[in-house]
Every structure is written in C-alpha cells, then in structure tokens.
Amino acid sequence: MAGTIVVTGATGTVGSEVVQLLHAARHPVRAAATDPEAARARLGAGVATVEFAFDRPETHGDALHGARALFLMRPPQMADAKAFLPTIEAARAAGVEQIAFLSLQGVERNAVVPHHRIEKLVRESGIAWTFLRPSFFMQNLSGVHRDEICRQNRVFVPAGRGRTAFVDARDVAAVAAKILTESGHERQAYELTGSEALGYAEVAGILSEVLGRAIRYDRASALGFWLATRRAGQPAGFATVMTALYTVARLGLAAHLTDTTRELLGREPIAFRQFARDHADVWQPAPASTRFEVDDASPPATVGPTPRAAR
Ligand SMILES: NC(=O)c1ccc[n+]([C@@H]2O[C@H](COP(=O)([O-])OP(=O)(O)OC[C@H]3O[C@@H](n4cnc5c(N)ncnc54)[C@H](OP(=O)(O)O)[C@@H]3O)[C@@H](O)[C@H]2O)c1
C-alpha cells in the first residue's frame, strides 16, 4: 500500500519502533514530534520529521498533509479524550484513509480510561480504523522502574501475587507496522499480549538471573505505592493511574493471554527473558540520576521528567 504514514509519539516507546520498522522497509513515513530536531537526532537523519502537537492544532495541517495513514497514540499525560478530536478531524480533512490507534487491553470493558473514548471518536470519524490493545509493556521495567532496579535492586509495585500478561513493545510496533502496510485490518481490534503471564516475583527472578545479581520484588501496598510515587515528585493523576494498573494486576485481571500477536507476526512473541537480555545494559548499577524513582523510605530526592515506559 503506497502513501505516507504519519506516526505520532514518534519518539516514544512504540512510535519510535514503528518509525524505524517502516523506514527500514522503505515505506514512506513521517515522524510527528513536538520537537522535530530532537526526533531526527533520535531516529536518524534519513527519517522525515514534522512538528506536531495534539494540543497545537496549527501544527496538524502540515503534519497530516497528503498522508494515507495515521498511527495515533495518546501521550500518557493527556487524560482528556476530547483533546484528540482536532487531530482526528484534521486527518479526515487531509484525506487520511486509515487510523491505527494504540489503545489498551480491556478497554472495551473500561469506560474510565481515555482510550475508550478515543476509540469512539476514531470510530465516529468514518476513517477506517484498527485498534491495537496491548497488555502491559515489558519496557515499563526498563523505563519507569529502571532506577529502582539499578539503585535499589528491587521492583516495588502493588501487584501482590497477581500475574501480568506482559508484551514487548517491539512486538506491538511490529504489529502496527504490519497493519499499516497491508489491507484486511479495517474495523479490527487486536488484543496483543506476549505468550506468558508472569508474577513480579518471577520478573525479579528472571532479572536476577540475567543481570547476575539479586533483584527482589518488594510488594507495595496500594497506598504505600501511591504515596511513594508522589514523594518521587510525580503528579497525583500519574500516581493514581499507576496504582490502579497494578491493582488490576493484583486482582488477577491483567493476566489474560491471547494468540493474536503470534498469529499476526507469524512467530512467537518476544519472551520476558529475551527482553531482559536485550536490555541488560540499562539496569547496570548506576549513580543517582534524575529519572523517576519510587522510594518508599526516603524524602523526595528527585523530580525527574515525565516518566516513560521507554527504554
Ligand atoms: N506502558 C504500558 O504498559 C502500556 C500498555 C498498553 C498501552 N499503553 C498506552 O501506550 C501509550 C503510550 O505509548 P508509548 O509508551 O509508546 O509512549 P511514551 O514512550 O510514553 O512516549 C510519549 C510520546 O508522546 C509524545 N507527546 C507527548 N506530549 C505530546 C503532545 N502534546 N503532542 C504530541 N505528542 C506528544 C512524546 O513525543 P515528544 O517527544 O515529541 O514530546 C512521546 O513520543 C499510552 O496511551 C498508554 O496508555 C501503554
């Protein structure tokens, strides 16, 4: 399928991989970023970048001009689904034929999360849609939880003994690149998981084996985690969403596995152990940094940038 694919969140965990995959396969791709220079530095000089911000409609026309397809994602800090309407309308005005939206596992049963309403807006746009509904990204361990692993040799989450159907964001990106470049995925919602649901004790065990040092799972209480996240300088909304996500896992509601990733990619999804091996460098013991860290014992020491589930 010919025609330019615009990728939002092009510097993010999933979007950056989508751009790289499309670019490597020589599909015309335009990386839409709030800072196109920074995006080019990250993605490579050969990648076309364009200025784009969901909350700056004046950037939408140029970003979407002549595009055939749009990879749409919701930045984690944007809670209001209506904020995506200008982009969806600009896509329709630009003649975009397909929107692939990065949604969330279980979204069809959960009207509280913004993704639920964004899916509805996309459906109502009349543009052909495909929804990717991934489970919890493995990359949360190398992003949001990186520093507590590096500096405290622990994973501190309120997930109890609940299992989580982790998925590698690289597999989510591979599915996105596929459905954006072949037909037959219109009006489909794909629930994407890896092939194993793991408890956090197992996650810590695998990290310990791969890193060659003991990483423990510290079971946080929901309140303890929320307070620690706030003490780490994070906004209340972020702390609440994180606590809610881990509570869902504690209740055993994040463990549902599907075969969809395997069926779409024609191979096994990336296993957590492989993910850990691939990212071993990011968890090396490190001096203090400004990244997000949850510390239930210490006063706030760092107020880092918005945390990412990115490497
Ligand atoms: N983490 C998980 O386990 C998980 C699981 C399932 C679904 N999801 C969903 O995946 C989405 C996050 O995807 P991700 O992890 O790939 O993203 P991410 O790594 O958190 O990156 C966020 C992206 O949003 C962009 N962004 C921020 N503010 C923007 C704005 N005002 N206008 C335009 N772009 C903006 C950033 O681009 P700039 O650098 O240009 O600012 C960046 O590329 C969320 O909706 C989340 O709910 C996450």
The ligand as a Tripos MOL2 file, in Angstrom:
@<TRIPOS>MOLECULE
LIG
   48    52     1     0     0
SMALL
NO_CHARGES

@<TRIPOS>ATOM
      1 N1          3.1440    1.2820   29.1820 N.am      1 LIG1
      2 C1          2.3000    0.2710   29.0310 C.2       1 LIG1
      3 O1          2.4290   -0.7770   29.6450 O.2       1 LIG1
      4 C2          1.1550    0.4190   28.0650 C.ar      1 LIG1
      5 C3          0.3700   -0.6930   27.7700 C.ar      1 LIG1
      6 C4         -0.7140   -0.5530   26.8830 C.ar      1 LIG1
      7 C5         -0.9930    0.6850   26.3270 C.ar      1 LIG1
      8 N2         -0.1990    1.7580   26.6320 N.ar      1 LIG1
      9 C6         -0.5330    3.0570   26.0770 C.3       1 LIG1
     10 O2          0.5030    3.4670   25.2000 O.3       1 LIG1
     11 C7          0.5210    4.9040   25.1510 C.3       1 LIG1
     12 C8          1.9330    5.3820   25.3670 C.3       1 LIG1
     13 O3          2.7320    4.9250   24.3030 O.3       1 LIG1
     14 P1          4.3010    4.9110   24.4440 P.3       1 LIG1
     15 O4          4.6520    4.1520   25.7040 O.co2     1 LIG1
     16 O5          4.8510    4.4570   23.1600 O.co2     1 LIG1
     17 O6          4.6120    6.4570   24.6640 O.3       1 LIG1
     18 P2          5.7810    7.1140   25.5190 P.3       1 LIG1
     19 O7          7.0310    6.3020   25.3770 O.co2     1 LIG1
     20 O8          5.2570    7.3920   26.8700 O.co2     1 LIG1
     21 O9          6.0410    8.4770   24.7570 O.3       1 LIG1
     22 C9          5.1180    9.5210   24.7830 C.3       1 LIG1
     23 C10         5.1060   10.1790   23.4230 C.3       1 LIG1
     24 O10         4.0920   11.1800   23.4430 O.3       1 LIG1
     25 C11         4.5900   12.2960   22.7340 C.3       1 LIG1
     26 N3          3.9250   13.5030   23.2120 N.ar      1 LIG1
     27 C12         3.9060   13.9910   24.4650 C.ar      1 LIG1
     28 N4          3.1680   15.1060   24.5140 N.ar      1 LIG1
     29 C13         2.7170   15.3320   23.2530 C.ar      1 LIG1
     30 C14         1.8930   16.3260   22.6670 C.ar      1 LIG1
     31 N5          1.3720   17.3440   23.3820 N.pl3     1 LIG1
     32 N6          1.6450   16.2650   21.3360 N.ar      1 LIG1
     33 C15         2.1700   15.2610   20.5910 C.ar      1 LIG1
     34 N7          2.9510   14.2750   21.0950 N.ar      1 LIG1
     35 C16         3.2230   14.3110   22.4270 C.ar      1 LIG1
     36 C17         6.0560   12.3190   23.0160 C.3       1 LIG1
     37 O11         6.6350   12.9750   21.9240 O.3       1 LIG1
     38 P3          7.6470   14.2200   22.0390 P.3       1 LIG1
     39 O12         8.9770   13.6460   22.3730 O.co2     1 LIG1
     40 O13         7.5860   14.8220   20.6960 O.co2     1 LIG1
     41 O14         7.1040   15.1070   23.1330 O.co2     1 LIG1
     42 C18         6.4070   10.8330   23.0410 C.3       1 LIG1
     43 O15         6.7900   10.4000   21.7660 O.3       1 LIG1
     44 C19        -0.4040    5.3870   26.2620 C.3       1 LIG1
     45 O16        -1.6240    5.8240   25.7430 O.3       1 LIG1
     46 C20        -0.5670    4.1500   27.1140 C.3       1 LIG1
     47 O17        -1.7840    4.1420   27.8280 O.3       1 LIG1
     48 C21         0.8700    1.6430   27.4770 C.ar      1 LIG1
@<TRIPOS>BOND
     1     1     2 1
     2     2     3 2
     3     2     4 1
     4     4     5 ar
     5     4    48 ar
     6     5     6 ar
     7     6     7 ar
     8     7     8 ar
     9     8     9 1
    10     8    48 ar
    11     9    10 1
    12     9    46 1
    13    10    11 1
    14    11    12 1
    15    11    44 1
    16    12    13 1
    17    13    14 1
    18    14    15 2
    19    14    16 1
    20    14    17 1
    21    17    18 1
    22    18    19 2
    23    18    20 1
    24    18    21 1
    25    21    22 1
    26    22    23 1
    27    23    24 1
    28    23    42 1
    29    24    25 1
    30    25    26 1
    31    25    36 1
    32    26    27 ar
    33    26    35 ar
    34    27    28 ar
    35    28    29 ar
    36    29    30 ar
    37    29    35 ar
    38    30    31 1
    39    30    32 ar
    40    32    33 ar
    41    33    34 ar
    42    34    35 ar
    43    36    37 1
    44    36    42 1
    45    37    38 1
    46    38    39 2
    47    38    40 1
    48    38    41 1
    49    42    43 1
    50    44    45 1
    51    44    46 1
    52    46    47 1
@<TRIPOS>SUBSTRUCTURE
     1 LIG1         1 GROUP 0 **** ****
